[in-house]
Amino acid sequence: MTITYKAIVFIVFRALLLHIQTGAQGLPGIARKVSPIQPLSNTRSPSLASSFISSSPPEQDNPQRERWCKLNQAIIKGSKEFNNEIRILDKQHFNLDEEEDIFHLRQLLNLAYEGGFLTPPSPSPSSFHVGMLAAKAVEIYGSLLYCYPKNKPSLWSKMAVALDLMGDEKQAIEAIERAIKTNQGIKEQCPFTLLRLGRMWREHELSRPTRINNTLQTAVRIFKEEIIKRDGEGMKNEEVNKLLAADQGIWQAYRELGLLHADPPVFDPKRAVYYFKKALNHLTNIRSNTQNGSTATSAGLLRMHTGIAYSHLGRQKIAMRYMKRAAKDIPSNPILRAALAKSSSPENESLGHRLKDQGLRFFHDAEAHLDHVYDHRHRTATSVLRDTRKLLKKGLRLFPHHLDMHHKMGLILLALENIGGAKRFWKFSFKLSHTMSPKECLQFRYERGSCDRSGVLRHKMQHDLEHIKHLATQLDIKKAKHILPRYTQAYAAVHRALAPAEKEKDNDAAAYEFIVDTNFLKVLGKKVFKRNWYVPKLPPIHPPIINLHLDRKKYQRMYQKEQIMYVDDILDKNILNYAYRLCTEGAYFHNVKPWGYLGAYLNDGFHHPVFLEIAVKLRHALPEIFKNHYLMQLWAYKYNADLEGIKMHGDDAAVNVNIWLTPDSANLDKDSGGLVVYRRFPDPSWDYKSFNHYTNQAKFERLLENDAVRIAYRQNRAVIFNSFFWHKTDDFLFKKGYKNRRINLTLLFGTRKLR
């Protein structure tokens, strides 16, 4: 094919596509010009499946439909002329397993070359370019769904790949599920569709691990049935190809099962080794029948994953053998280069350390990525978050016990509005922290009160005793009734052991007494003290989360002008009730503060979906305030009525949200009990770290006295302010009693770093 002919086909191809877009305006539904579906945003876009099949297609004898379908056939025919030149480029750009997955991108890449978006030969296109091309693919496949209804399963499946490349993960899953529903028993396509669905679920953490496992196991079963069926026939060339395709599907399904079990939050390296070996056996059969360079790369990656899993099992010598063998197939892989790097220590002892070091490098790269979330010159924030998630998954594969990495992964998934996936990572890391010593926990950045079991402050013991009595007597919880006598006995024993002088102290001083008593911990057992031993069962969460009657424009204008405001009745009444019940009934408050309050932190077991939904929906409700500031931390504080609250401090965030949960009937002084915010930006000479040490409180309060804004306590009132402003708990006077304890929910969005 000459260069001149290529140029002619390019021009004709582009003209045909433009003609489709401008000349078929009379067709209903997707046959008309479709604007590209946008990447995942704050507002949930309409259902993909419903938007593509809600309108009935034109009549079969409609001349417009006939012309439309012929034009699409011309596009496909023209794009096939470039099959040989584009195939290798496609594989390099998109790293897809099945060749048919990239068919819809060939004509779009050609169009991009002709239009100047890409210049062949070109390095891999950026995420921005891929998103543009994938959006066009969605547009074309939407039209083909009407022209070729018999091919619906295949078209929906390819649509899912395009949506995934666009970054619209949830609609990609919806499209692949539509492909399965419309498959109508065509088993030759069904297992590959199931495989693709399982892979998307696993990569994007969009489903429960058990569901992913069952889907992939079903695909394996169907592939095996296909192999048995083909083995019994005459094995013509066509049958051999189908047999190889089924074998290809099996090893890919086993690989996905291995990765599912190798990575947190499942993390079962023994099971992962089993599946990786299964995948290697089937891949070896394929390599013996074909001479394909890509299978060598796949085998190298499988051996590398097997070596990593063996390393986590403590079998370093076997792990090193797999690593060395993998290096022959993929010598430039950074994980292998780190694993096989020369070291002064014996290789069977240092492999695990080298893998952890490489995992930390991925973690630091991920944190560097987050610094560019607000940079829109080249990529959207969503694409940056997706890249960060990939780096964190690599890091956790090598260092699965890194608690901060789990926390960051939860934050990234929550920013992508994947609440279920975020919760799974926080739940896994919370359980993982229970297996660590306090010394091991201290090496991580974020506070975890559940790790510290060396002793307890008196006011923590008092709170827990009141909590257990409330559950046992007021709510008739059987587990609380069982625990109550033991806890009462332990508390009394510790009190008796105190010196007479300590007993005579007033309530405030005695509450701060730090108690170390190993018998106290033995009596309570490991499953109760500083554990989420009870979480109330709530009805399903239904919208709205945020009050629908808020004047959102008014509040957004107010914040932009003043940088501080309060909003009454911020939460829907049902959600407010759920949040208050969780804080009073749930055993979440593990972080003990010496000033008389207790903390429940997102990374320390406080990850119920109610609070995660509040964080997501706040950004939807007030987008001009939060912009691209995603949640960075969330906690609740519960106060003792006899003690003081939080002293003057600053938080490292862009936007600070405080929501008060305790009913107003508990507050004895309606003009106080809330928050004092000092409305002045910090002087560049002030040091953030030294300021938050409370020895300088009096000095800074005098400096900022004229800038103080006092906001009184009200239930369901949210105080939203620039987190550069320092603040403290106002003096409060609340009724005594467990349910009257003052509770505030705090959410920090974005980051702002002081010197």
Secondary structure, 3 states (H helix, E strand, C coil): CCHHHHHHHHHHHHHHHHHHHHHCCCCCHHHCCCCCCCCCCCCCCCCHHHHHHCCCCCCCCCHHHHHHHHHHHHHHHHHHCCHHHHHHHHHHHHCCCCHHHHHHHHHHHHHHHHHCCCCCCCCCCCHHHHHHHHHHHHHHHHHHHHHCHHHHHHHHHHHHHHHHHHCCHHHHHHHHHHHHHCCCCCCCCHHHHHHHHHHHHHHHCCCCHHHHHHHHHHHHHHHHHHHHHHHCCCCCHHHHHHHHHHHHHHHHHHHHHHHHHHCCCCCCHHHHHHHHHHHHHHHHHHHHHCCCHHHHHHHHHHHHHHHHHHHHCCCHHHHHHHHHHHHHHCCCCHHHHHHCCCCCCCHHHHHHHHHHHHHHHHHHHHHHHHCCCCCCCCCCHHHHHHHHHHHHHHHHHHCCCCHHHHHHHHHHHHHCCCHHHHHHHHHHHHHHHCCCCHHHHHCCCCCCHHHCCCCEEHHHHHHHHHHHHHHHHHCCCHHHHHHHHHHHHHHHHHHHHCCHHHHCCCHHHHHCCEECCHHHHHHHCCCCCCCCCCCCCCCCCCCCCECCCCCHHHHHHHHHHHCEEEEECCECHHHHHHHHHHHHHCCCCCEECCCCEEEEEHHHCCCCHHHHHHHHHHHHHCHHHHCCCCEEEEEEEEECCCCCCCCCECCCCCEEEEEECCCHHHECCCCCCCEEEECCCCCCCCCHHHHCCHHHHHHHHHHCHHHEEEECCCCCEEEEEECCCEEEECCCCECCCHHHCCEEEEEEECCCCCC
